[in-house]
């Protein structure tokens, strides 16, 4: 009889490239806030800088996840910190836009309400499984990033008018994917 020994899974260090990128994203949030406050939503130079920091932090969201999966660097810290960084950055941007009167509070409350509700649903079904991100969820994230960046960038009036349309599309997809997520969570809960 041949005995096949299985190698123990390789421990993944918490201090790895994916987690460092996530930590940098978190560190960029106060920088982003400072730039928006300094701009007062009126100074085009500071607004452009705030927009670039927001885009850099947002786009590295795709990078850290890809690195973690590609190189087997998935850790418990990353699983928790990555969505926190994502929601903290987007939520902060929406709150700032509403605070400065650039975006209706209702839009911010709907989007943040959906994000908190989905997070609650994740905890509700966590013992029965994980609901993977859907294509709609990825589209939602892309539309939110594009809409927020459009509001931040100091476009001339004609181009700035595109921002509310982008945000409207983001709200529709955000609500639709929230309903879809609730349905999938309910099915997962019933199957267990």
PECOR-V915647 format. One record per residue. N is the residue number from 1. RES is the residue in one small letter. SS is DSSP state (H for helix, E for strand, - for the rest). PHI is phi as a letter, one per 30 degrees, with the letter a starting at -180 (999 if undefined). BURIAL is + if it has 16 or more other C-alpha atoms within 10 Angstrom, else -. Layout:
N,RES,SS,PHI,BURIAL
N,RES,SS,PHI,BURIAL
This chain:
1,x,-,999,-
2,x,-,c,-
3,x,-,c,-
4,x,-,c,-
5,x,-,d,-
6,x,-,c,-
7,x,-,d,-
8,x,-,d,-
9,x,-,e,-
10,x,-,d,-
11,x,-,d,-
12,x,-,c,-
13,x,-,d,-
14,x,-,d,-
15,x,-,d,-
16,x,-,b,-
17,x,H,e,-
18,x,H,d,+
19,x,H,d,+
20,x,H,d,-
21,x,H,d,+
22,x,H,d,+
23,x,H,d,+
24,x,H,d,-
25,x,H,e,+
26,x,H,d,+
27,x,H,d,-
28,x,H,d,+
29,x,H,d,+
30,x,H,d,-
31,x,H,d,-
32,x,H,d,+
33,x,H,e,+
34,x,H,d,-
35,x,H,d,+
36,x,H,d,+
37,x,H,d,+
38,x,H,d,-
39,x,H,d,+
40,x,-,i,-
41,x,-,h,+
42,x,-,b,-
43,x,-,d,-
44,x,H,d,-
45,x,H,d,-
46,x,H,d,+
47,x,H,d,+
48,x,H,d,+
49,x,H,d,+
50,x,H,d,+
51,x,H,d,+
52,x,H,d,+
53,x,H,d,+
54,x,H,d,+
55,x,H,d,+
56,x,H,d,-
57,x,H,d,+
58,x,H,d,+
59,x,H,d,-
60,x,H,d,+
61,x,H,d,+
62,x,H,d,-
63,x,H,d,-
64,x,H,d,+
65,x,H,d,+
66,x,H,d,-
67,x,H,d,+
68,x,H,d,+
69,x,H,d,-
70,x,H,d,-
71,x,-,c,-
72,x,-,i,-
73,x,-,c,+
74,x,-,d,+
75,x,-,b,+
76,x,H,d,-
77,x,H,e,-
78,x,H,d,+
79,x,H,d,-
80,x,H,d,-
81,x,H,d,+
82,x,H,d,+
83,x,H,d,-
84,x,H,d,-
85,x,H,d,+
86,x,H,d,+
87,x,H,d,-
88,x,H,d,-
89,x,H,d,+
90,x,H,d,+
91,x,H,d,+
92,x,H,d,+
93,x,H,d,+
94,x,H,d,+
95,x,H,d,+
96,x,H,d,+
97,x,H,d,+
98,x,H,d,+
99,x,H,e,-
100,x,-,d,-
101,x,-,i,-
102,x,-,d,-
103,x,-,b,+
104,x,-,e,-
105,x,H,d,-
106,x,H,e,-
107,x,H,d,+
108,x,H,d,+
109,x,H,d,-
110,x,H,d,-
111,x,H,d,+
112,x,H,d,+
113,x,H,d,-
114,x,H,d,+
115,x,H,d,+
116,x,H,d,-
117,x,H,d,-
118,x,H,d,+
119,x,H,d,-
120,x,H,d,-
121,x,H,d,+
122,x,H,e,+
123,x,H,d,-
124,x,H,d,-
125,x,H,c,+
126,x,-,d,-
127,x,-,d,-
128,x,-,c,-
129,x,-,k,-
130,x,-,c,-
131,x,-,c,-
132,x,-,d,-
133,x,-,d,-
134,x,-,c,-
135,x,H,d,-
136,x,H,d,+
137,x,H,d,+
138,x,H,d,-
139,x,H,d,-
140,x,H,e,+
141,x,H,d,+
142,x,H,d,-
143,x,H,d,+
144,x,H,d,+
145,x,H,d,+
146,x,H,d,+
147,x,H,d,+
148,x,H,d,+
149,x,H,d,+
150,x,H,d,+
151,x,H,d,+
152,x,H,d,+
153,x,-,d,+
154,x,-,d,+
155,x,-,d,-
156,x,-,d,-
157,x,H,e,-
158,x,H,d,-
159,x,H,d,-
160,x,H,d,-
161,x,-,d,-
162,x,H,d,-
163,x,H,e,+
164,x,H,d,+
165,x,H,d,-
166,x,H,d,+
167,x,H,d,+
168,x,H,d,-
169,x,H,d,-
170,x,H,d,+
171,x,H,d,+
172,x,H,d,-
173,x,H,d,+
174,x,H,d,+
175,x,H,d,+
176,x,H,d,+
177,x,H,d,+
178,x,H,d,+
179,x,H,d,-
180,x,H,e,-
181,x,H,d,+
182,x,H,d,+
183,x,H,d,-
184,x,H,d,-
185,x,H,d,+
186,x,H,d,-
187,x,H,d,-
188,x,H,d,+
189,x,H,d,+
190,x,H,d,-
191,x,H,d,-
192,x,-,d,-
